[in-house]
Amino acid sequence: MTKLGMVKEKLYATNASLVVLYKNGEIKEYYQNRIKDIKEILQADKLALKDAVIADKVIGKVAASILTVAGVEAIYADVISQHAIPVLVENNLEYQYNCLTEYVQNNDKTGMCPMENKYKDEKDIYKIYKDMV
C-alpha cells in the first residue's frame, strides 16, 4: 500500500480530522477542527511536517499553503476546495482527493470559511504561512 493509501485508510477508519505519516514512519491521528492541529504541530516544531504524508478531512487554500511551505510530501483530502488546487499544482505537490468543492464552508455552513475568503486571492503562500503559524 502507498503512503497516501495508508493515511487515507487511517483517516476513514478512525474518523480523525487529520492523519500524519511522519518521515520517521510514525503515524499519528488528530481530532481538532479546521487547521488547529496543523498549526499546533508547526508551532511546536517548524520542521515536523517536512517530508510527511497527510490525510485531512478538508483542505482549503490556507491549509494547502501552510502544508506546502511546511514541506509535506503528499496530501490526501476527503474534501478539497478549488482555491487549494492551484497552490498544490504550482508547487508540484502530490495530492489526491475524494470530493472537489468550490470553497471551504464556514462553521454554520452559510457561506465561505472566513480564512478561505480572506486569502482566496493571495498569491504569496509564505505570507499565508507567516500569518497563520
PyMOL commands that set and color helices and strands:
alter all, ss='L'
color gray80, all
select helices_A, chain A and resi 3-14+36-44+61-70+85-90+114-119+125-132
alter helices_A, ss='H'
color red, helices_A
select strands_A, chain A and resi 18-21+27-30+53-59+74-81+94-101
alter strands_A, ss='S'
color yellow, strands_A
deselect
rebuild
show_as cartoon
